[in-house]
Amino acid sequence: MSYSVGQVSAFAGVTVRTLHHYDRAGLLSPSGRSGAGYRLYDDSDLARLQQILFYRELGFSLDEIAEILKDPQANALEHLRSRVRQLSEEIGRLQRLAEVAEQAIEVQQTGVELTPQERFDVFGEIVFDLSYATDAQLKWQDSAGQKESMARAAGHTKEDWRQLMGEAAVWRGELLAAFDEGEPADGERVMDLAEEHRLHIARWFTTCPPEMHRRIADDFAADPRAFALVVPPSQQRPGLAAYLCRAVHANAARRVDREEENG
């Protein structure tokens, strides 16, 4: 029995244009033609179309499907196994994104609401990049420090934010002054500033041992979105993120040396 392209389109829930595309790509060429030259599909064509749509639903490209259909017995199994792994990874990623969204909802439900003017007064030019916040949450989601930081941030009041951002602004001014004056990153003055930053994190967000502080500083040097949380772009200088990173590492080493001396 033969079916017209319109009938197959209705059966399969795909457009006529899609069927024409499959034909031109050599993926699904109809077995026959009518006397007027119109495409006619038989049952074997419909079975092949069903396979194509199955693999498309799983996210395979047309080129991958063509490769599988050349020899389904030889090619399908490994392709399907690979796709299962990819889908499992994607499911995990989406679950983590859902958790991030849930945490964002919790923060919004704390009742700490700021008007645009209050937000500017409190945060100034510091902008919280949602893409970075999401990436950071996915990266550190299993960290006890990240969980504590999110929980404590959600509990801060307007006055808490105003105070901690004020402290950060004073510290930032001192860091910029040291950088502009050519102070070495591993000098006492700048290492003391790095220590102040570590204590600021511990005071307002989470316990911050030297190793954690190193990882945070590495993010500052590697990701402009992270560094913008401590120094807004309008105040940044070339090399400043790396400078702060070196200071944090130097301070961490200094603390370890002191602990060994005292131990």
C-alpha positions in Angstrom: 0.0 0.0 0.0 1.3 3.5 -0.9 0.8 6.8 0.9 1.2 10.3 -0.3 3.5 12.8 1.3 0.4 14.6 2.8 -0.8 11.3 4.3 2.6 10.5 5.8 2.8 14.0 7.2 -0.5 13.5 9.0 0.4 10.0 10.3 3.8 11.0 11.6 3.1 14.5 12.9 5.9 16.1 10.8 5.6 18.7 8.1 5.7 18.0 4.4 8.7 20.3 4.2 10.6 18.0 6.7 9.8 15.0 4.6 11.1 16.8 1.5 14.3 17.7 3.4 14.8 14.0 4.5 14.4 13.0 0.8 16.9 15.6 -0.4 19.4 14.5 2.3 19.1 10.9 1.3 17.8 9.9 4.7 14.3 8.9 3.6 13.6 8.6 -0.1 10.1 7.4 -1.0 10.0 4.0 -2.7 7.7 5.1 -5.5 6.2 7.9 -7.5 2.7 8.5 -8.7 2.0 8.8 -12.4 2.1 12.6 -11.9 5.5 12.3 -10.2 4.4 12.8 -6.6 6.2 11.0 -3.8 4.7 7.7 -2.6 5.8 6.0 0.6 5.2 2.3 1.4 5.2 0.5 4.8 9.0 0.0 4.8 9.4 3.8 4.3 7.1 4.4 7.2 9.1 2.0 9.4 12.3 3.8 8.5 10.7 7.2 9.2 9.7 5.9 12.6 13.3 5.0 13.3 14.4 8.5 12.2 11.9 10.2 14.4 12.9 8.0 17.4 16.6 9.0 17.0 15.7 12.6 16.5 13.7 12.6 19.7 16.8 11.4 21.5 18.7 14.3 20.0 20.8 12.7 17.3 21.8 14.8 14.3 20.7 13.8 10.9 24.2 12.8 10.0 24.4 10.5 13.1 21.1 9.0 12.1 22.2 8.3 8.6 25.3 6.6 10.0 23.2 4.4 12.3 20.7 3.4 9.6 23.5 2.3 7.2 23.8 -0.8 9.5 21.5 -0.6 12.5 22.8 -3.8 14.1 26.4 -2.6 14.0 26.0 1.1 14.7 22.9 1.6 16.9 24.1 0.1 20.2 27.2 2.2 20.8 25.4 5.4 19.6 22.6 4.7 22.0 24.9 4.0 24.9 26.7 7.2 24.2 23.5 9.1 24.1 22.3 7.6 27.4 25.5 8.9 29.0 24.9 12.4 27.5 21.3 12.4 28.6 22.2 11.3 32.1 24.7 14.2 32.3 22.1 16.7 31.0 19.5 15.4 33.5 22.0 16.0 36.3 22.8 19.5 35.0 19.1 20.4 34.9 18.6 19.0 38.4 21.4 21.2 39.7 19.9 24.2 37.9 16.6 23.5 39.5 18.3 23.5 42.9 19.9 26.8 42.1 16.4 28.2 41.2 15.0 26.8 44.4 17.7 28.6 46.4 17.1 31.8 44.6 13.4 31.5 45.5 14.4 31.0 49.1 16.5 34.1 49.0 13.6 36.1 47.5 11.3 34.8 50.2 13.4 36.1 53.1 11.6 39.4 52.9 14.7 41.5 52.3 13.5 43.6 49.5 15.3 46.6 48.1 14.0 49.4 46.0 16.2 50.4 43.0 17.5 53.4 45.0 18.3 51.2 48.0 20.0 48.7 45.8 22.2 51.3 44.3 22.9 52.9 47.8 23.9 49.5 49.2 25.7 47.8 46.3 26.8 50.7 44.3 28.4 49.5 41.0 28.8 45.9 42.2 26.6 43.8 40.0 25.6 40.2 40.7 26.0 38.3 37.4 23.3 35.6 37.4 25.3 33.5 35.0 28.3 33.5 37.3 26.1 32.9 40.4 24.6 29.8 38.6 28.1 28.6 37.5 29.5 29.1 41.0 26.6 27.3 42.6 27.0 24.3 40.2 30.8 24.3 40.8 30.6 24.5 44.6 27.2 22.9 45.3 28.6 20.0 47.3 30.8 22.4 49.5 29.7 22.9 53.1 31.1 26.4 52.8 28.9 27.2 49.8 25.8 26.0 51.6 26.6 28.0 54.7 27.3 31.1 52.6 24.0 30.8 50.8 22.1 30.3 54.0 23.8 33.2 55.8 23.4 35.5 52.8 19.7 34.7 52.7 19.4 35.8 56.4 21.1 39.2 56.0 19.0 42.2 56.6 19.2 45.5 54.6 21.4 46.9 57.4 23.6 43.8 57.3 24.1 44.3 53.5 24.7 48.0 54.0 27.4 47.4 56.6 29.2 44.6 54.8 29.2 46.5 51.5 30.6 49.5 53.3 33.4 47.5 54.8 34.1 46.1 51.3 34.3 49.5 49.8 36.8 50.7 52.4 38.9 47.6 51.8 38.7 48.0 48.0 40.0 51.6 48.3 43.0 50.4 50.3 43.7 47.6 47.7 43.6 50.1 44.8 45.8 52.5 46.7 48.4 49.8 47.3 48.3 48.6 43.7 48.6 52.2 42.3 51.5 52.9 44.7 53.4 49.8 43.5 53.3 47.8 46.7 54.4 44.2 46.1 51.7 41.6 46.2 53.7 39.6 48.7 54.5 42.5 50.9 53.1 42.9 54.4 50.7 45.7 53.5 49.0 43.8 50.7 49.1 40.4 52.5 47.4 42.2 55.4 44.7 43.3 53.0 44.3 39.7 51.7 43.9 38.6 55.3 41.2 41.3 55.8 39.3 39.9 52.8 39.5 36.4 54.2 38.2 37.6 57.6 35.4 39.6 55.8 34.2 36.4 54.1 34.3 34.5 57.4 32.5 37.3 59.3 29.6 37.6 56.8 29.4 34.4 54.8 31.3 31.3 55.8 34.4 30.0 57.5 37.3 30.6 55.1 40.5 28.7 55.7 43.5 29.6 53.6 43.0 26.8 51.1 39.4 28.0 50.4 40.7 31.6 50.1 43.2 30.4 47.5 40.4 28.9 45.4 38.3 32.0 45.7 41.3 34.1 44.6 42.0 31.8 41.7 38.4 32.4 40.5 39.0 36.2 40.7 42.1 35.8 38.4 40.4 33.4 36.0 36.8 34.8 35.7 36.1 38.6 35.3 32.5 38.0 36.5 33.9 36.8 39.9 36.4 39.7 40.2 33.6 42.2 39.4 32.0 41.1 42.7 34.9 42.7 44.6 36.0 45.5 42.2 33.5 46.9 39.7 34.8 47.2 36.2 35.0 51.0 36.3 37.6 50.7 39.1 39.6 47.8 37.8 43.2 48.1 36.5 45.1 45.7 34.2 46.7 43.1 36.3 44.7 43.9 39.5 42.9 40.5 39.7 46.2 38.6 39.4 47.8 40.9 41.9 45.1 40.1 44.5 45.4 36.4 43.7 49.1 36.5 44.4 48.5 38.4 47.6 46.0 35.8 48.8 48.4 33.0 48.0 51.2 34.8 49.7 49.1 35.4 52.8 48.0 31.8 52.9 51.6 30.6 52.8 52.4 33.2 55.6 49.6 31.8 57.8 50.8 28.2 57.3 54.4 29.2 58.2 53.1 31.0 61.3 51.0 27.9 62.3 54.1 25.7 61.9 56.2 28.0 64.0 53.6 28.1 66.7 52.9 24.4 66.5 
